[in-house]
Amino acid sequence: MSTYMAKAETLSRKWYVIDAAGKPMGRVAAAAATILRGKHRPEFTPHVDCGEFVIIVNADKAVLTGRKLEQKYYRRHSGYIGGLKEVQYKTLMANKPEFAMELAVKGMLPHNTIGAKSATRLKVYAGAEHKHAAQQPEAYEI
C-alpha cells in the first residue's frame, strides 16, 4: 500500500467566509491559517500547497482580549538609527483593522514560500460586505 500524495494541479480550491464580529482575533486568525494551509483537508500533504481561499468580514469588530489594546504594539524598523516606528493596537484597530488581522494570520502561516503563497489567498474586509459573491463562498463557523 502506497502513501497518497496530493498534487497542486489536481486540487480544487473552495472559498470560505469567516465572520470575525465579537470573536477573539487570535481564534479567527488560527482558523483562517488552518484553512489557508489546507490542514483541514483529509488529503493534506505538508510539501504541497493544499490550501483554500478565506474571506474574513467584520475585522473591525474582532475582539482583543485582556489589555492588549493598550499594551500590544505593532513595531517596524526602517533599518536606520532611530528608525523604530511603533503603533499601539488601539490605534491600529481603529485605523486599519484589515492590516491587523492580516498580520495575525500571516504570523500563523509558515515563513517560507508555501506560507507566502497561502497568504495571497486571504481577503480581509472591515465591514460585513465583500466582493466575492461570484465565488459562492461557504460560511465557516469557529
N, CA, C and O atoms as CSV, one atom per row, in Angstrom:
chain,resi,resn,atom,element,x,y,z
A,1,MET,N,N,0.837,-1.177,0.000
A,1,MET,CA,C,0.000,0.000,0.000
A,1,MET,C,C,0.882,1.240,0.000
A,1,MET,O,O,1.795,1.355,0.817
A,2,SER,N,N,0.613,2.165,-0.911
A,2,SER,CA,C,1.452,3.351,-1.021
A,2,SER,C,C,0.754,4.548,-0.362
A,2,SER,O,O,-0.469,4.580,-0.226
A,3,THR,N,N,1.552,5.507,0.034
A,3,THR,CA,C,1.040,6.718,0.664
A,3,THR,C,C,0.545,7.673,-0.404
A,3,THR,O,O,1.215,7.886,-1.415
A,4,TYR,N,N,-0.634,8.252,-0.182
A,4,TYR,CA,C,-1.189,9.210,-1.142
A,4,TYR,C,C,-0.527,10.563,-0.949
A,4,TYR,O,O,-0.426,11.063,0.171
A,5,MET,N,N,-0.081,11.145,-2.043
A,5,MET,CA,C,0.495,12.490,-2.035
A,5,MET,C,C,-0.353,13.379,-2.927
A,5,MET,O,O,-0.531,13.082,-4.108
A,6,ALA,N,N,-0.870,14.449,-2.384
A,6,ALA,CA,C,-1.690,15.374,-3.166
A,6,ALA,C,C,-0.822,16.143,-4.152
A,6,ALA,O,O,0.352,16.412,-3.896
A,7,LYS,N,N,-1.424,16.490,-5.280
A,7,LYS,CA,C,-0.736,17.303,-6.276
A,7,LYS,C,C,-1.503,18.616,-6.413
A,7,LYS,O,O,-2.734,18.622,-6.421
A,8,ALA,N,N,-0.783,19.712,-6.517
A,8,ALA,CA,C,-1.405,21.032,-6.553
A,8,ALA,C,C,-2.300,21.197,-7.780
A,8,ALA,O,O,-3.289,21.928,-7.728
A,9,GLU,N,N,-1.966,20.528,-8.880
A,9,GLU,CA,C,-2.745,20.687,-10.105
A,9,GLU,C,C,-4.118,20.025,-10.000
A,9,GLU,O,O,-5.069,20.483,-10.634
A,10,THR,N,N,-4.235,18.975,-9.223
A,10,THR,CA,C,-5.486,18.220,-9.158
A,10,THR,C,C,-6.429,18.708,-8.059
A,10,THR,O,O,-7.583,18.282,-8.008
A,11,LEU,N,N,-5.957,19.595,-7.180
A,11,LEU,CA,C,-6.791,20.076,-6.071
A,11,LEU,C,C,-7.756,21.152,-6.549
A,11,LEU,O,O,-7.390,22.023,-7.338
A,12,SER,N,N,-8.982,21.083,-6.066
A,12,SER,CA,C,-9.938,22.168,-6.320
A,12,SER,C,C,-10.023,23.007,-5.047
A,12,SER,O,O,-10.125,22.478,-3.941
A,13,ARG,N,N,-9.979,24.317,-5.228
A,13,ARG,CA,C,-9.971,25.219,-4.080
A,13,ARG,C,C,-11.358,25.814,-3.882
A,13,ARG,O,O,-11.972,26.322,-4.820
A,14,LYS,N,N,-11.843,25.741,-2.635
A,14,LYS,CA,C,-13.133,26.313,-2.287
A,14,LYS,C,C,-12.906,27.644,-1.575
A,14,LYS,O,O,-11.787,27.964,-1.172
A,15,TRP,N,N,-13.976,28.410,-1.427
A,15,TRP,CA,C,-13.932,29.698,-0.743
A,15,TRP,C,C,-14.726,29.597,0.551
A,15,TRP,O,O,-15.808,29.010,0.577
A,16,TYR,N,N,-14.193,30.167,1.620
A,16,TYR,CA,C,-14.848,30.179,2.920
A,16,TYR,C,C,-14.942,31.611,3.430
A,16,TYR,O,O,-14.050,32.425,3.189
A,17,VAL,N,N,-16.030,31.913,4.139
A,17,VAL,CA,C,-16.221,33.218,4.777
A,17,VAL,C,C,-16.210,33.011,6.280
A,17,VAL,O,O,-16.923,32.155,6.804
A,18,ILE,N,N,-15.401,33.796,6.969
A,18,ILE,CA,C,-15.349,33.766,8.430
A,18,ILE,C,C,-15.817,35.132,8.929
A,18,ILE,O,O,-15.279,36.164,8.528
A,19,ASP,N,N,-16.808,35.129,9.793
A,19,ASP,CA,C,-17.304,36.369,10.396
A,19,ASP,C,C,-16.585,36.581,11.727
A,19,ASP,O,O,-16.714,35.775,12.649
A,20,ALA,N,N,-15.821,37.681,11.818
A,20,ALA,CA,C,-14.993,37.932,12.999
A,20,ALA,C,C,-15.703,38.764,14.051
A,20,ALA,O,O,-15.095,39.093,15.070
A,21,ALA,N,N,-16.959,39.115,13.848
A,21,ALA,CA,C,-17.662,40.002,14.779
A,21,ALA,C,C,-17.810,39.354,16.149
A,21,ALA,O,O,-18.414,38.290,16.282
A,22,GLY,N,N,-17.252,40.005,17.165
A,22,GLY,CA,C,-17.379,39.541,18.537
A,22,GLY,C,C,-16.497,38.362,18.899
A,22,GLY,O,O,-16.602,37.843,20.010
A,23,LYS,N,N,-15.630,37.921,17.994
A,23,LYS,CA,C,-14.759,36.775,18.265
A,23,LYS,C,C,-13.337,37.267,18.504
A,23,LYS,O,O,-12.939,38.291,17.948
A,24,PRO,N,N,-12.564,36.556,19.321
A,24,PRO,CA,C,-11.166,36.959,19.540
A,24,PRO,C,C,-10.358,36.892,18.236
A,24,PRO,O,O,-10.499,35.954,17.451
A,25,MET,N,N,-9.528,37.884,18.028
A,25,MET,CA,C,-8.750,37.969,16.797
A,25,MET,C,C,-7.855,36.749,16.595
A,25,MET,O,O,-7.703,36.277,15.468
A,26,GLY,N,N,-7.267,36.239,17.662
A,26,GLY,CA,C,-6.390,35.081,17.552
A,26,GLY,C,C,-7.119,33.821,17.128
A,26,GLY,O,O,-6.579,33.021,16.364
A,27,ARG,N,N,-8.348,33.634,17.616
A,27,ARG,CA,C,-9.132,32.455,17.222
A,27,ARG,C,C,-9.496,32.511,15.749
A,27,ARG,O,O,-9.423,31.507,15.040
A,28,VAL,N,N,-9.886,33.688,15.299
A,28,VAL,CA,C,-10.234,33.867,13.894
A,28,VAL,C,C,-9.001,33.650,13.015
A,28,VAL,O,O,-9.080,32.992,11.978
A,29,ALA,N,N,-7.866,34.206,13.435
A,29,ALA,CA,C,-6.629,34.075,12.657
A,29,ALA,C,C,-6.162,32.620,12.601
A,29,ALA,O,O,-5.679,32.163,11.565
A,30,ALA,N,N,-6.303,31.895,13.707
A,30,ALA,CA,C,-5.885,30.488,13.725
A,30,ALA,C,C,-6.757,29.646,12.799
A,30,ALA,O,O,-6.253,28.774,12.092
A,31,ALA,N,N,-8.063,29.905,12.802
A,31,ALA,CA,C,-8.967,29.166,11.906
A,31,ALA,C,C,-8.656,29.489,10.454
A,31,ALA,O,O,-8.645,28.596,9.607
A,32,ALA,N,N,-8.401,30.767,10.161
A,32,ALA,CA,C,-8.080,31.173,8.795
A,32,ALA,C,C,-6.759,30.556,8.337
A,32,ALA,O,O,-6.648,30.115,7.193
A,33,ALA,N,N,-5.759,30.523,9.218
A,33,ALA,CA,C,-4.460,29.946,8.856
A,33,ALA,C,C,-4.574,28.451,8.574
A,33,ALA,O,O,-3.895,27.933,7.688
A,34,THR,N,N,-5.421,27.762,9.317
A,34,THR,CA,C,-5.626,26.328,9.093
A,34,THR,C,C,-6.229,26.080,7.718
A,34,THR,O,O,-5.807,25.165,7.012
A,35,ILE,N,N,-7.206,26.881,7.335
A,35,ILE,CA,C,-7.841,26.708,6.027
A,35,ILE,C,C,-6.883,27.113,4.910
A,35,ILE,O,O,-6.788,26.423,3.895
A,36,LEU,N,N,-6.172,28.229,5.091
A,36,LEU,CA,C,-5.227,28.685,4.069
A,36,LEU,C,C,-4.125,27.660,3.818
A,36,LEU,O,O,-3.667,27.496,2.687
A,37,ARG,N,N,-3.714,26.989,4.849
A,37,ARG,CA,C,-2.651,25.981,4.747
A,37,ARG,C,C,-3.189,24.673,4.189
A,37,ARG,O,O,-2.444,23.919,3.563
A,38,GLY,N,N,-4.481,24.387,4.408
A,38,GLY,CA,C,-5.081,23.153,3.906
A,38,GLY,C,C,-5.070,22.024,4.907
A,38,GLY,O,O,-5.295,20.872,4.534
A,39,LYS,N,N,-4.812,22.322,6.177
A,39,LYS,CA,C,-4.700,21.264,7.180
A,39,LYS,C,C,-6.043,20.662,7.563
A,39,LYS,O,O,-6.083,19.637,8.242
A,40,HIS,N,N,-7.136,21.273,7.146
A,40,HIS,CA,C,-8.465,20.735,7.441
A,40,HIS,C,C,-8.869,19.657,6.438
A,40,HIS,O,O,-9.878,18.982,6.637
A,41,ARG,N,N,-8.104,19.488,5.373
A,41,ARG,CA,C,-8.450,18.533,4.322
A,41,ARG,C,C,-7.854,17.158,4.622
A,41,ARG,O,O,-6.755,17.072,5.169
A,42,PRO,N,N,-8.553,16.097,4.277
A,42,PRO,CA,C,-8.003,14.758,4.527
A,42,PRO,C,C,-6.803,14.445,3.648
A,42,PRO,O,O,-5.978,13.606,4.011
A,43,GLU,N,N,-6.689,15.104,2.497
A,43,GLU,CA,C,-5.560,14.835,1.603
A,43,GLU,C,C,-4.401,15.816,1.811
A,43,GLU,O,O,-3.589,16.012,0.907
A,44,PHE,N,N,-4.319,16.433,2.995
A,44,PHE,CA,C,-3.245,17.388,3.287
A,44,PHE,C,C,-1.886,16.735,3.115
A,44,PHE,O,O,-1.636,15.640,3.618
A,45,THR,N,N,-1.015,17.423,2.399
A,45,THR,CA,C,0.358,16.994,2.190
A,45,THR,C,C,1.258,18.168,2.560
A,45,THR,O,O,1.085,19.256,2.010
A,46,PRO,N,N,2.213,17.988,3.472
A,46,PRO,CA,C,2.973,19.128,4.005
A,46,PRO,C,C,3.758,19.928,2.958
A,46,PRO,O,O,3.879,21.146,3.086
A,47,HIS,N,N,4.286,19.271,1.936
A,47,HIS,CA,C,5.129,19.987,0.981
A,47,HIS,C,C,4.360,20.515,-0.229
A,47,HIS,O,O,4.959,21.055,-1.159
A,48,VAL,N,N,3.023,20.358,-0.221
A,48,VAL,CA,C,2.182,20.831,-1.319
A,48,VAL,C,C,1.231,21.898,-0.785
A,48,VAL,O,O,0.730,21.796,0.335
A,49,ASP,N,N,0.993,22.912,-1.594
A,49,ASP,CA,C,0.072,23.974,-1.213
A,49,ASP,C,C,-1.360,23.481,-1.419
A,49,ASP,O,O,-1.895,23.576,-2.524
A,50,CYS,N,N,-1.977,22.960,-0.373
A,50,CYS,CA,C,-3.326,22.369,-0.435
A,50,CYS,C,C,-4.402,23.335,0.035
A,50,CYS,O,O,-5.569,22.952,0.114
A,51,GLY,N,N,-4.052,24.552,0.342
A,51,GLY,CA,C,-4.973,25.474,0.995
A,51,GLY,C,C,-6.072,26.000,0.106
A,51,GLY,O,O,-6.073,25.807,-1.110
A,52,GLU,N,N,-7.015,26.674,0.752
A,52,GLU,CA,C,-8.171,27.220,0.057
A,52,GLU,C,C,-8.278,28.709,0.351
A,52,GLU,O,O,-7.490,29.247,1.128
A,53,PHE,N,N,-9.246,29.377,-0.262
A,53,PHE,CA,C,-9.418,30.814,-0.118
A,53,PHE,C,C,-10.219,31.133,1.143
A,53,PHE,O,O,-11.135,30.394,1.506
A,54,VAL,N,N,-9.871,32.234,1.807
A,54,VAL,CA,C,-10.558,32.657,3.024
A,54,VAL,C,C,-10.902,34.138,2.914
A,54,VAL,O,O,-10.061,34.966,2.564
A,55,ILE,N,N,-12.153,34.449,3.222
A,55,ILE,CA,C,-12.616,35.827,3.290
A,55,ILE,C,C,-12.984,36.089,4.753
A,55,ILE,O,O,-13.808,35.373,5.322
A,56,ILE,N,N,-12.383,37.102,5.355
A,56,ILE,CA,C,-12.713,37.481,6.727
A,56,ILE,C,C,-13.478,38.796,6.669
A,56,ILE,O,O,-12.973,39.796,6.157
A,57,VAL,N,N,-14.701,38.788,7.197
A,57,VAL,CA,C,-15.515,40.003,7.227
A,57,VAL,C,C,-15.656,40.470,8.672
A,57,VAL,O,O,-15.440,39.700,9.608
A,58,ASN,N,N,-16.018,41.726,8.841
A,58,ASN,CA,C,-16.172,42.364,10.157
A,58,ASN,C,C,-14.880,42.335,10.965
A,58,ASN,O,O,-14.905,42.092,12.172
A,59,ALA,N,N,-13.760,42.582,10.307
A,59,ALA,CA,C,-12.473,42.598,11.011
A,59,ALA,C,C,-12.413,43.725,12.034
A,59,ALA,O,O,-11.677,43.631,13.017
A,60,ASP,N,N,-13.183,44.792,11.810
A,60,ASP,CA,C,-13.171,45.900,12.765
A,60,ASP,C,C,-13.909,45.561,14.052
A,60,ASP,O,O,-13.744,46.253,15.056
A,61,LYS,N,N,-14.720,44.509,14.036
A,61,LYS,CA,C,-15.467,44.099,15.224
A,61,LYS,C,C,-14.799,42.932,15.960
A,61,LYS,O,O,-15.365,42.403,16.916
A,62,ALA,N,N,-13.608,42.530,15.526
A,62,ALA,CA,C,-12.871,41.478,16.222
A,62,ALA,C,C,-12.413,42.010,17.586
A,62,ALA,O,O,-12.169,43.206,17.749
A,63,VAL,N,N,-12.302,41.113,18.546
A,63,VAL,CA,C,-12.006,41.497,19.930
A,63,VAL,C,C,-10.573,41.107,20.269
A,63,VAL,O,O,-10.108,40.022,19.920
A,64,LEU,N,N,-9.890,42.005,20.950
A,64,LEU,CA,C,-8.591,41.683,21.544
A,64,LEU,C,C,-8.828,41.522,23.034
A,64,LEU,O,O,-9.292,42.451,23.695
A,65,THR,N,N,-8.513,40.347,23.569
A,65,THR,CA,C,-8.798,40.055,24.969
A,65,THR,C,C,-7.764,40.691,25.884
A,65,THR,O,O,-6.679,41.080,25.453
A,66,GLY,N,N,-8.123,40.786,27.136
A,66,GLY,CA,C,-7.210,41.334,28.144
A,66,GLY,C,C,-6.952,42.813,27.907
A,66,GLY,O,O,-7.852,43.564,27.529
A,67,ARG,N,N,-5.717,43.214,28.133
A,67,ARG,CA,C,-5.337,44.621,27.965
A,67,ARG,C,C,-4.480,44.813,26.726
A,67,ARG,O,O,-3.642,45.714,26.675
A,68,LYS,N,N,-4.693,43.954,25.712
A,68,LYS,CA,C,-3.864,44.013,24.508
A,68,LYS,C,C,-4.029,45.326,23.741
A,68,LYS,O,O,-3.082,45.790,23.105
A,69,LEU,N,N,-5.205,45.924,23.794
A,69,LEU,CA,C,-5.393,47.192,23.071
A,69,LEU,C,C,-4.432,48.269,23.564
A,69,LEU,O,O,-3.961,49.086,22.773
A,70,GLU,N,N,-4.137,48.281,24.862
A,70,GLU,CA,C,-3.220,49.281,25.401
A,70,GLU,C,C,-1.769,48.797,25.422
A,70,GLU,O,O,-0.850,49.594,25.231
A,71,GLN,N,N,-1.557,47.496,25.651
A,71,GLN,CA,C,-0.198,47.004,25.888
A,71,GLN,C,C,0.493,46.465,24.647
A,71,GLN,O,O,1.722,46.392,24.626
A,72,LYS,N,N,-0.246,46.086,23.611
A,72,LYS,CA,C,0.356,45.470,22.426
A,72,LYS,C,C,0.677,46.555,21.399
A,72,LYS,O,O,-0.114,47.475,21.190
A,73,TYR,N,N,1.846,46.439,20.759
A,73,TYR,CA,C,2.302,47.402,19.766
A,73,TYR,C,C,2.685,46.682,18.480
A,73,TYR,O,O,3.206,45.567,18.504
A,74,TYR,N,N,2.415,47.346,17.352
A,74,TYR,CA,C,2.950,46.895,16.071
A,74,TYR,C,C,4.205,47.703,15.825
A,74,TYR,O,O,4.158,48.932,15.774
A,75,ARG,N,N,5.341,47.013,15.671
A,75,ARG,CA,C,6.624,47.700,15.515
A,75,ARG,C,C,7.246,47.363,14.174
A,75,ARG,O,O,7.172,46.227,13.704
A,76,ARG,N,N,7.860,48.366,13.566
A,76,ARG,CA,C,8.628,48.156,12.349
A,76,ARG,C,C,9.851,49.061,12.415
A,76,ARG,O,O,9.848,50.078,13.108
A,77,HIS,N,N,10.890,48.680,11.692
A,77,HIS,CA,C,12.134,49.429,11.737
A,77,HIS,C,C,12.600,49.709,10.321
A,77,HIS,O,O,12.571,48.820,9.470
A,78,SER,N,N,13.030,50.934,10.062
A,78,SER,CA,C,13.455,51.331,8.730
A,78,SER,C,C,14.845,50.799,8.395
A,78,SER,O,O,15.217,50.730,7.223
A,79,GLY,N,N,15.604,50.427,9.404
A,79,GLY,CA,C,16.970,49.979,9.177
A,79,GLY,C,C,17.991,51.054,9.520
A,79,GLY,O,O,19.185,50.769,9.614
A,80,TYR,N,N,17.533,52.282,9.707
A,80,TYR,CA,C,18.413,53.376,10.078
A,80,TYR,C,C,18.390,53.570,11.593
A,80,TYR,O,O,17.492,53.093,12.287
A,81,ILE,N,N,19.409,54.289,12.085
A,81,ILE,CA,C,19.487,54.556,13.503
A,81,ILE,C,C,18.291,55.403,13.919
A,81,ILE,O,O,17.991,56.419,13.292
A,82,GLY,N,N,17.614,54.982,14.976
A,82,GLY,CA,C,16.438,55.699,15.452
A,82,GLY,C,C,15.216,55.517,14.568
A,82,GLY,O,O,14.267,56.297,14.646
A,83,GLY,N,N,15.235,54.485,13.725
A,83,GLY,CA,C,14.156,54.293,12.761
A,83,GLY,C,C,13.043,53.377,13.230
A,83,GLY,O,O,12.309,52.832,12.405
A,84,LEU,N,N,12.899,53.195,14.536
A,84,LEU,CA,C,11.840,52.329,15.051
A,84,LEU,C,C,10.519,53.087,15.079
A,84,LEU,O,O,10.422,54.160,15.675
A,85,LYS,N,N,9.519,52.530,14.440
A,85,LYS,CA,C,8.169,53.103,14.453
A,85,LYS,C,C,7.279,52.113,15.180
A,85,LYS,O,O,7.350,50.911,14.923
A,86,GLU,N,N,6.453,52.595,16.074
A,86,GLU,CA,C,5.538,51.711,16.767
A,86,GLU,C,C,4.159,52.352,16.873
A,86,GLU,O,O,4.011,53.557,17.080
A,87,VAL,N,N,3.144,51.478,16.719
A,87,VAL,CA,C,1.756,51.910,16.752
A,87,VAL,C,C,1.033,51.032,17.753
A,87,VAL,O,O,1.138,49.807,17.708
A,88,GLN,N,N,0.296,51.664,18.659
A,88,GLN,CA,C,-0.496,50.924,19.638
A,88,GLN,C,C,-1.662,50.237,18.927
A,88,GLN,O,O,-2.215,50.789,17.975
A,89,TYR,N,N,-2.044,49.036,19.380
A,89,TYR,CA,C,-3.101,48.281,18.723
A,89,TYR,C,C,-4.454,48.978,18.812
A,89,TYR,O,O,-5.321,48.733,17.974
A,90,LYS,N,N,-4.651,49.827,19.791
A,90,LYS,CA,C,-5.892,50.598,19.862
A,90,LYS,C,C,-6.009,51.493,18.629
A,90,LYS,O,O,-7.081,51.600,18.032
A,91,THR,N,N,-4.907,52.130,18.253
A,91,THR,CA,C,-4.871,52.980,17.064
A,91,THR,C,C,-4.951,52.145,15.793
A,91,THR,O,O,-5.650,52.508,14.847
A,92,LEU,N,N,-4.234,51.027,15.774
A,92,LEU,CA,C,-4.211,50.170,14.589
A,92,LEU,C,C,-5.594,49.589,14.307
A,92,LEU,O,O,-6.020,49.544,13.153
A,93,MET,N,N,-6.294,49.147,15.337
A,93,MET,CA,C,-7.641,48.595,15.148
A,93,MET,C,C,-8.642,49.673,14.749
A,93,MET,O,O,-9.618,49.379,14.060
A,94,ALA,N,N,-8.419,50.903,15.167
A,94,ALA,CA,C,-9.324,51.993,14.781
A,94,ALA,C,C,-9.088,52.429,13.339
A,94,ALA,O,O,-10.039,52.743,12.623
A,95,ASN,N,N,-7.820,52.451,12.907
A,95,ASN,CA,C,-7.492,52.971,11.581
A,95,ASN,C,C,-7.410,51.887,10.504
A,95,ASN,O,O,-7.946,52.068,9.411
A,96,LYS,N,N,-6.753,50.774,10.794
A,96,LYS,CA,C,-6.542,49.726,9.790
A,96,LYS,C,C,-6.818,48.339,10.381
A,96,LYS,O,O,-5.876,47.579,10.604
A,97,PRO,N,N,-8.075,47.992,10.638
A,97,PRO,CA,C,-8.351,46.673,11.220
A,97,PRO,C,C,-8.026,45.522,10.268
A,97,PRO,O,O,-7.722,44.419,10.720
A,98,GLU,N,N,-8.086,45.766,8.947
A,98,GLU,CA,C,-7.748,44.717,7.978
A,98,GLU,C,C,-6.271,44.340,8.100
A,98,GLU,O,O,-5.915,43.162,8.054
A,99,PHE,N,N,-5.415,45.360,8.255
A,99,PHE,CA,C,-3.981,45.116,8.369
A,99,PHE,C,C,-3.647,44.338,9.637
A,99,PHE,O,O,-2.795,43.449,9.622
A,100,ALA,N,N,-4.325,44.680,10.740
A,100,ALA,CA,C,-4.083,43.972,11.998
A,100,ALA,C,C,-4.464,42.500,11.872
A,100,ALA,O,O,-3.753,41.634,12.383
A,101,MET,N,N,-5.572,42.206,11.201
A,101,MET,CA,C,-5.994,40.815,11.008
A,101,MET,C,C,-5.034,40.077,10.085
A,101,MET,O,O,-4.707,38.916,10.332
A,102,GLU,N,N,-4.575,40.746,9.016
A,102,GLU,CA,C,-3.610,40.117,8.111
A,102,GLU,C,C,-2.314,39.778,8.841
A,102,GLU,O,O,-1.731,38.717,8.615
A,103,LEU,N,N,-1.863,40.675,9.714
A,103,LEU,CA,C,-0.655,40.408,10.498
A,103,LEU,C,C,-0.824,39.172,11.375
A,103,LEU,O,O,0.084,38.349,11.482
A,104,ALA,N,N,-1.988,39.050,11.998
A,104,ALA,CA,C,-2.241,37.915,12.882
A,104,ALA,C,C,-2.239,36.610,12.101
A,104,ALA,O,O,-1.691,35.610,12.564
A,105,VAL,N,N,-2.853,36.614,10.912
A,105,VAL,CA,C,-2.920,35.379,10.111
A,105,VAL,C,C,-1.548,35.032,9.545
A,105,VAL,O,O,-1.137,33.872,9.583
A,106,LYS,N,N,-0.835,36.031,9.018
A,106,LYS,CA,C,0.475,35.771,8.421
A,106,LYS,C,C,1.474,35.239,9.448
A,106,LYS,O,O,2.360,34.452,9.114
A,107,GLY,N,N,1.324,35.676,10.702
A,107,GLY,CA,C,2.207,35.174,11.747
A,107,GLY,C,C,1.977,33.712,12.069
A,107,GLY,O,O,2.854,33.058,12.634
A,108,MET,N,N,0.800,33.182,11.716
A,108,MET,CA,C,0.469,31.784,11.987
A,108,MET,C,C,0.711,30.878,10.790
A,108,MET,O,O,0.533,29.664,10.889
A,109,LEU,N,N,1.111,31.445,9.668
A,109,LEU,CA,C,1.449,30.645,8.489
A,109,LEU,C,C,2.940,30.345,8.504
A,109,LEU,O,O,3.704,31.062,9.152
A,110,PRO,N,N,3.373,29.294,7.799
A,110,PRO,CA,C,4.812,29.011,7.746
A,110,PRO,C,C,5.559,30.154,7.052
A,110,PRO,O,O,5.047,30.763,6.113
A,111,HIS,N,N,6.752,30.429,7.520
A,111,HIS,CA,C,7.549,31.526,6.980
A,111,HIS,C,C,8.455,31.002,5.873
A,111,HIS,O,O,9.679,30.983,6.001
A,112,ASN,N,N,7.821,30.577,4.782
A,112,ASN,CA,C,8.538,30.079,3.608
A,112,ASN,C,C,7.677,30.364,2.381
A,112,ASN,O,O,6.702,31.111,2.475
A,113,THR,N,N,8.017,29.788,1.244
A,113,THR,CA,C,7.296,30.094,0.010
A,113,THR,C,C,5.861,29.592,0.037
A,113,THR,O,O,4.980,30.224,-0.545
A,114,ILE,N,N,5.607,28.470,0.702
A,114,ILE,CA,C,4.231,27.966,0.789
A,114,ILE,C,C,3.374,28.910,1.623
A,114,ILE,O,O,2.219,29.163,1.278
A,115,GLY,N,N,3.924,29.436,2.717
A,115,GLY,CA,C,3.191,30.386,3.534
A,115,GLY,C,C,2.938,31.695,2.807
A,115,GLY,O,O,1.867,32.284,2.947
A,116,ALA,N,N,3.915,32.159,2.030
A,116,ALA,CA,C,3.733,33.400,1.273
A,116,ALA,C,C,2.661,33.227,0.202
A,116,ALA,O,O,1.854,34.128,-0.025
A,117,LYS,N,N,2.653,32.080,-0.449
A,117,LYS,CA,C,1.634,31.803,-1.467
A,117,LYS,C,C,0.259,31.657,-0.825
A,117,LYS,O,O,-0.740,32.090,-1.399
A,118,SER,N,N,0.200,31.052,0.355
A,118,SER,CA,C,-1.068,30.899,1.062
A,118,SER,C,C,-1.632,32.255,1.479
A,118,SER,O,O,-2.846,32.456,1.446
A,119,ALA,N,N,-0.769,33.180,1.870
A,119,ALA,CA,C,-1.222,34.487,2.332
A,119,ALA,C,C,-1.885,35.290,1.225
A,119,ALA,O,O,-2.679,36.186,1.512
A,120,THR,N,N,-1.579,34.992,-0.038
A,120,THR,CA,C,-2.203,35.725,-1.139
A,120,THR,C,C,-3.669,35.333,-1.310
A,120,THR,O,O,-4.423,36.051,-1.967
A,121,ARG,N,N,-4.082,34.214,-0.733
A,121,ARG,CA,C,-5.477,33.769,-0.842
A,121,ARG,C,C,-6.351,34.295,0.293
A,121,ARG,O,O,-7.515,33.910,0.406
A,122,LEU,N,N,-5.807,35.160,1.124
A,122,LEU,CA,C,-6.554,35.746,2.229
A,122,LEU,C,C,-7.124,37.094,1.810
A,122,LEU,O,O,-6.398,37.950,1.304
A,123,LYS,N,N,-8.426,37.283,2.021
A,123,LYS,CA,C,-9.094,38.552,1.723
A,123,LYS,C,C,-9.755,39.023,3.020
A,123,LYS,O,O,-10.562,38.301,3.606
A,124,VAL,N,N,-9.414,40.230,3.466
A,124,VAL,CA,C,-9.930,40.750,4.733
A,124,VAL,C,C,-10.686,42.045,4.472
A,124,VAL,O,O,-10.213,42.916,3.741
A,125,TYR,N,N,-11.876,42.164,5.082
A,125,TYR,CA,C,-12.711,43.354,4.943
A,125,TYR,C,C,-13.139,43.834,6.323
A,125,TYR,O,O,-13.468,43.032,7.197
A,126,ALA,N,N,-13.130,45.161,6.512
A,126,ALA,CA,C,-13.504,45.734,7.806
A,126,ALA,C,C,-14.999,45.610,8.050
A,126,ALA,O,O,-15.420,45.391,9.186
A,127,GLY,N,N,-15.805,45.745,7.011
A,127,GLY,CA,C,-17.252,45.681,7.166
A,127,GLY,C,C,-17.808,44.309,6.860
A,127,GLY,O,O,-17.066,43.339,6.700
A,128,ALA,N,N,-19.135,44.241,6.779
A,128,ALA,CA,C,-19.812,42.965,6.546
A,128,ALA,C,C,-19.907,42.619,5.072
A,128,ALA,O,O,-20.256,41.487,4.738
A,129,GLU,N,N,-19.609,43.550,4.179
A,129,GLU,CA,C,-19.729,43.315,2.735
A,129,GLU,C,C,-18.398,42.870,2.150
A,129,GLU,O,O,-17.336,43.332,2.568
A,130,HIS,N,N,-18.470,41.964,1.173
A,130,HIS,CA,C,-17.278,41.576,0.413
A,130,HIS,C,C,-17.672,41.449,-1.045
A,130,HIS,O,O,-18.857,41.348,-1.365
A,131,LYS,N,N,-16.682,41.453,-1.936
A,131,LYS,CA,C,-16.964,41.454,-3.367
A,131,LYS,C,C,-16.707,40.100,-4.029
A,131,LYS,O,O,-16.406,40.039,-5.221
A,132,HIS,N,N,-16.824,39.016,-3.259
A,132,HIS,CA,C,-16.530,37.688,-3.800
A,132,HIS,C,C,-17.764,36.795,-3.832
A,132,HIS,O,O,-17.657,35.582,-3.652
A,133,ALA,N,N,-18.919,37.381,-4.056
A,133,ALA,CA,C,-20.160,36.605,-4.091
A,133,ALA,C,C,-20.184,35.649,-5.285
A,133,ALA,O,O,-20.828,34.601,-5.226
A,134,ALA,N,N,-19.493,36.002,-6.361
A,134,ALA,CA,C,-19.478,35.151,-7.557
A,134,ALA,C,C,-18.774,33.819,-7.302
A,134,ALA,O,O,-19.023,32.845,-8.012
A,135,GLN,N,N,-17.903,33.768,-6.303
A,135,GLN,CA,C,-17.190,32.529,-5.982
A,135,GLN,C,C,-18.017,31.598,-5.106
A,135,GLN,O,O,-17.575,30.485,-4.821
A,136,GLN,N,N,-19.190,32.011,-4.674
A,136,GLN,CA,C,-20.097,31.231,-3.837
A,136,GLN,C,C,-19.393,30.680,-2.593
A,136,GLN,O,O,-19.284,29.467,-2.416
A,137,PRO,N,N,-18.915,31.594,-1.730
A,137,PRO,CA,C,-18.205,31.123,-0.527
A,137,PRO,C,C,-19.144,30.493,0.479
A,137,PRO,O,O,-20.314,30.861,0.581
A,138,GLU,N,N,-18.607,29.534,1.221
A,138,GLU,CA,C,-19.346,28.860,2.294
A,138,GLU,C,C,-19.015,29.529,3.617
A,138,GLU,O,O,-17.886,29.972,3.827
A,139,ALA,N,N,-19.988,29.603,4.501
A,139,ALA,CA,C,-19.761,30.148,5.832
A,139,ALA,C,C,-18.972,29.121,6.657
A,139,ALA,O,O,-19.284,27.931,6.626
A,140,TYR,N,N,-17.972,29.572,7.377
A,140,TYR,CA,C,-17.155,28.710,8.215
A,140,TYR,C,C,-17.358,29.131,9.665
A,140,TYR,O,O,-17.094,30.278,10.023
A,141,GLU,N,N,-17.823,28.213,10.492
A,141,GLU,CA,C,-18.069,28.527,11.896
A,141,GLU,C,C,-16.868,28.156,12.743
A,141,GLU,O,O,-16.249,27.110,12.547
A,142,ILE,N,N,-16.548,29.023,13.683
A,142,ILE,CA,C,-15.413,28.775,14.582
A,142,ILE,C,C,-15.953,28.185,15.873
A,142,ILE,O,O,-15.183,27.891,16.787
